[in-house]
Amino acid sequence: MALYQNKISHNLLFYRLNNKCQEYTFNYFVNYLNTKKQKLIIFQVQTLYYLDHFSMAFNNKG
């Protein structure tokens, strides 16, 4: 299940983000999911919310 979650987060991350911080953000996001032990359905619902905020944070840094 963890590998399946990581695969989904990887695909969504590189679909949503387009900047030089992609790898760092992906690793941070996966670590966050593993720490919180998100269920897959909750993960799918919340992923876009978190990625939107990561994207805004990194893009605003220039």
Secondary structure by P-SEA (a helix, b strand, c coil): caaaaaaaaaaaaaacccccaaaaaaaaaaaaaaaacccaaaaaaaaaaaaaaaaaaaaaac
